[in-house]
Amino acid sequence: MKRASPQLVGLGLGRLFGTYPLSAHLPGTVFGISTVVSPSDVYAWVAYNFVVYALIPYVVFRLRGYSDTALCLTSADLPQDVLLIVVILVLESAFELLLVPNLFKMSGLQFLAGMPAAFVIYFVGTSLPIMVFIYCILLPRYLKLTGSLVTTVILGGATYAVVHCFEAWTLWNSLENAVLSVVFLMFQYFGPGMVKSVLTIRTGNAWVHVWSYDSLALP
């Protein structure tokens, strides 16, 4: 229940201010929406996610004596981590470019202004919060509690799906819509969440999945 509370608070704040819930992804990122997201919505989303999911958990655990190494924030083998990042980044780049052909229809000015802005917005608003909250804080706890790599990877994937449960496209106003939302959440996030879990566990470095996958896929 405690892990779900930031999502519930984000849902409440979104309703309070008459906008979309403050969830893990900015509205319109994965599936299209019918309204425009204002700059103030973007700022609120970035600030909320960064503070609640990244800054506060990191500071709390550091004050409790956990080192960056214990939080999977350092590399035990930098050359191997860099090689893994490059390989995944090349493959992911090719896949993403095939999925988003309209990228090449952007003007030079749109590309130069949009890409850096998208990178910064999603890096601060999604990549860092997800990395710290799930893969630095929760994943090592899952492994210690279960003692099972398989169970830890599954829990990592499930948690990744749960933190997206109030995305702008999910609907919970009927049993049918709720079931469909859960199905799409699992299809969309369970697999990638497990991949990120495997990368973090195998390398002991949560930065690997950020720079090899999130840095390109999210923007």
C-alpha positions as CSV (number, residue, x, y, z in Angstrom):
1,M,0.0,0.0,0.0
2,K,2.8,2.4,0.8
3,R,4.3,1.8,-2.7
4,A,1.0,2.8,-4.3
5,S,0.5,5.9,-2.2
6,P,2.6,8.3,-4.5
7,Q,0.3,7.2,-7.4
8,L,-2.8,7.9,-5.4
9,V,-1.5,11.3,-4.4
10,G,-0.6,12.0,-8.0
11,L,-4.1,11.0,-9.0
12,G,-5.6,13.3,-6.3
13,L,-3.5,16.3,-7.3
14,G,-4.4,15.8,-10.9
15,R,-8.1,15.9,-10.1
16,L,-7.7,18.8,-7.7
17,F,-6.1,21.0,-10.4
18,G,-8.3,19.7,-13.2
19,T,-5.6,18.0,-15.2
20,Y,-4.3,14.5,-15.8
21,P,-3.0,12.4,-12.9
22,L,0.7,12.8,-12.1
23,S,1.9,9.4,-13.1
24,A,5.2,7.9,-14.3
25,H,4.8,9.2,-17.9
26,L,3.7,12.5,-19.2
27,P,0.2,12.3,-20.7
28,G,0.4,11.5,-24.4
29,T,3.8,9.8,-24.2
30,V,2.7,6.2,-24.9
31,F,-0.9,6.6,-26.3
32,G,-2.4,9.8,-27.7
33,I,-4.7,12.1,-25.8
34,S,-7.4,14.4,-26.9
35,T,-6.2,17.6,-25.2
36,V,-3.1,19.6,-25.1
37,V,-0.7,19.3,-22.1
38,S,0.3,22.8,-21.0
39,P,3.8,23.9,-19.9
40,S,2.6,24.2,-16.3
41,D,1.4,20.6,-16.4
42,V,4.8,19.5,-17.6
43,Y,6.6,21.5,-14.9
44,A,4.3,20.0,-12.2
45,W,4.7,16.5,-13.5
46,V,8.5,16.8,-13.6
47,A,8.7,18.4,-10.1
48,Y,6.4,15.9,-8.5
49,N,8.0,12.8,-9.9
50,F,11.5,13.9,-9.2
51,V,10.9,15.0,-5.6
52,V,8.6,12.1,-4.6
53,Y,10.2,9.2,-6.4
54,A,13.8,10.2,-6.7
55,L,15.0,13.0,-4.3
56,I,13.2,12.0,-1.1
57,P,13.8,8.2,-1.3
58,Y,17.5,8.8,-2.2
59,V,18.1,11.3,0.6
60,V,16.3,9.0,3.1
61,F,18.3,5.9,2.3
62,R,21.6,7.8,2.2
63,L,20.8,9.3,5.7
64,R,20.1,5.7,6.8
65,G,23.6,4.8,5.9
66,Y,23.2,3.2,2.5
67,S,26.1,3.9,0.1
68,D,25.7,4.6,-3.6
69,T,27.1,1.1,-4.2
70,A,24.4,-0.5,-2.0
71,L,21.8,1.5,-4.0
72,C,23.2,0.2,-7.4
73,L,24.4,3.6,-8.4
74,T,28.1,2.7,-9.1
75,S,29.8,0.5,-11.6
76,A,31.9,-2.5,-10.6
77,D,33.2,-2.9,-14.2
78,L,32.9,0.3,-16.1
79,P,34.3,-0.9,-19.5
80,Q,31.8,-3.8,-19.5
81,D,28.9,-1.6,-18.5
82,V,29.8,0.9,-21.3
83,L,30.0,-1.9,-23.8
84,L,26.6,-3.2,-22.8
85,I,25.1,0.3,-22.9
86,V,26.5,0.9,-26.4
87,V,25.2,-2.5,-27.8
88,I,21.7,-2.0,-26.3
89,L,21.6,1.6,-27.4
90,V,22.4,0.8,-31.0
91,L,19.8,-2.0,-31.1
92,E,17.2,0.2,-29.3
93,S,18.0,3.1,-31.6
94,A,17.3,1.1,-34.7
95,F,14.0,-0.3,-33.2
96,E,12.8,3.2,-32.1
97,L,13.6,4.8,-35.5
98,L,11.6,2.1,-37.2
99,L,8.6,2.8,-34.9
100,V,8.7,6.6,-35.2
101,P,9.2,7.4,-38.9
102,N,7.6,10.8,-38.5
103,L,10.8,11.8,-36.6
104,F,12.4,12.5,-40.0
105,K,9.6,14.8,-41.0
106,M,10.5,17.3,-38.4
107,S,12.2,20.5,-39.5
108,G,15.8,21.1,-38.4
109,L,14.7,23.7,-35.9
110,Q,12.0,21.4,-34.4
111,F,14.6,18.6,-34.1
112,L,17.2,20.8,-32.5
113,A,14.8,22.4,-30.0
114,G,12.6,19.3,-29.4
115,M,15.1,16.6,-28.8
116,P,17.2,18.2,-26.1
117,A,14.0,19.4,-24.3
118,A,12.4,16.0,-24.5
119,F,15.6,14.4,-23.2
120,V,15.8,16.7,-20.2
121,I,12.1,16.5,-19.4
122,Y,11.9,12.7,-19.5
123,F,15.3,12.2,-17.8
124,V,14.3,14.3,-14.8
125,G,10.6,13.4,-14.8
126,T,10.7,9.7,-15.6
127,S,14.1,8.1,-15.9
128,L,15.6,9.2,-12.6
129,P,12.4,8.7,-10.6
130,I,11.9,5.2,-11.9
131,M,15.6,4.3,-11.5
132,V,15.8,5.4,-7.9
133,F,12.4,4.3,-6.7
134,I,12.3,0.8,-8.3
135,Y,15.8,-0.2,-9.3
136,C,17.8,1.5,-6.5
137,I,15.4,1.1,-3.6
138,L,12.9,-1.7,-4.2
139,L,14.7,-4.1,-6.4
140,P,17.6,-4.8,-3.9
141,R,15.0,-5.2,-1.1
142,Y,13.1,-7.7,-3.3
143,L,16.2,-9.8,-3.8
144,K,17.1,-9.8,-0.2
145,L,13.6,-10.7,0.9
146,T,13.0,-13.5,-1.6
147,G,16.6,-14.7,-2.3
148,S,15.4,-15.5,-5.8
149,L,16.6,-13.8,-9.0
150,V,13.6,-15.0,-10.9
151,T,11.1,-13.7,-8.3
152,T,13.0,-10.4,-8.1
153,V,12.9,-9.9,-11.8
154,I,9.1,-10.7,-11.9
155,L,8.5,-8.3,-9.0
156,G,10.6,-5.6,-10.7
157,G,8.4,-6.0,-13.9
158,A,5.2,-5.9,-11.9
159,T,6.2,-2.9,-9.9
160,Y,7.2,-1.1,-13.1
161,A,3.7,-1.7,-14.3
162,V,2.1,-0.6,-11.0
163,V,3.7,2.8,-11.0
164,H,2.0,3.5,-14.3
165,C,-1.5,2.5,-13.2
166,F,-2.9,6.0,-13.4
167,E,-1.5,7.0,-16.8
168,A,-3.7,9.4,-18.8
169,W,-4.9,6.6,-21.0
170,T,-6.0,4.1,-18.2
171,L,-9.7,4.0,-17.2
172,W,-11.0,2.6,-13.9
173,N,-14.7,3.6,-14.2
174,S,-16.0,0.1,-14.9
175,L,-14.9,-3.5,-14.6
176,E,-14.4,-3.8,-18.3
177,N,-12.2,-0.7,-18.6
178,A,-10.3,-1.7,-15.5
179,V,-9.5,-5.2,-16.9
180,L,-8.4,-3.7,-20.2
181,S,-6.3,-1.1,-18.4
182,V,-4.5,-3.9,-16.4
183,V,-4.0,-6.0,-19.6
184,F,-2.5,-3.0,-21.5
185,L,-0.3,-2.1,-18.5
186,M,1.1,-5.5,-18.3
187,F,1.7,-5.7,-22.1
188,Q,3.3,-2.3,-22.1
189,Y,5.4,-2.3,-19.0
190,F,5.8,-5.7,-17.5
191,G,8.4,-6.9,-20.1
192,P,10.5,-3.7,-20.1
193,G,10.4,-3.7,-16.3
194,M,11.8,-7.2,-16.2
195,V,14.5,-6.3,-18.7
196,K,15.6,-3.3,-16.6
197,S,15.6,-5.6,-13.5
198,V,17.9,-8.1,-15.2
199,L,20.3,-5.4,-16.4
200,T,20.4,-3.9,-12.8
201,I,20.9,-7.2,-11.1
202,R,23.5,-8.5,-13.5
203,T,25.6,-5.4,-13.5
204,G,24.8,-4.0,-10.1
205,N,24.5,-0.7,-11.8
206,A,21.0,0.9,-12.3
207,W,22.5,3.5,-14.7
208,V,23.0,0.9,-17.3
209,H,19.3,0.7,-18.2
210,V,18.9,4.4,-18.0
211,W,21.6,5.2,-20.6
212,S,21.0,2.2,-22.8
213,Y,17.2,2.2,-23.0
214,D,15.4,5.1,-21.3
215,S,17.7,7.8,-22.6
216,L,16.4,7.2,-26.2
217,A,13.1,5.3,-25.8
218,L,11.4,7.9,-23.6
219,P,12.2,11.1,-25.5
